[in-house]
Amino acid sequence: MSDDYFDEGRTARLTYWGLGQMLKGAGYAAAFLLAIGLVLWVIYGVGLLLPEESKQAPSPYGALEQPLTVQGNDLA
């Protein structure tokens, strides 16, 4: 039998190496996105465990939402 079938040339080796590097990077990106999704899912799950009263708190931006009134001046 001839070993020419399994003998890769330089171009084929470089092509397979490049493809392998791209697939490795894609795997790292998929693992990173999966980790972010898992963290967000855990935060969502903790939010579901909180009591309903904690979700009905007044807005912390209440002072920013109120109209500005300066005492002593009638600007309106």
Secondary structure, 3 states (H helix, E strand, C coil): CCHHHCCCCHHHHHHHHHHHHHHHHHHHHHHHHHHHHHHHHHHHHHHHHCCHHHHHCCCCCHHHHCCCCCCCCCCC
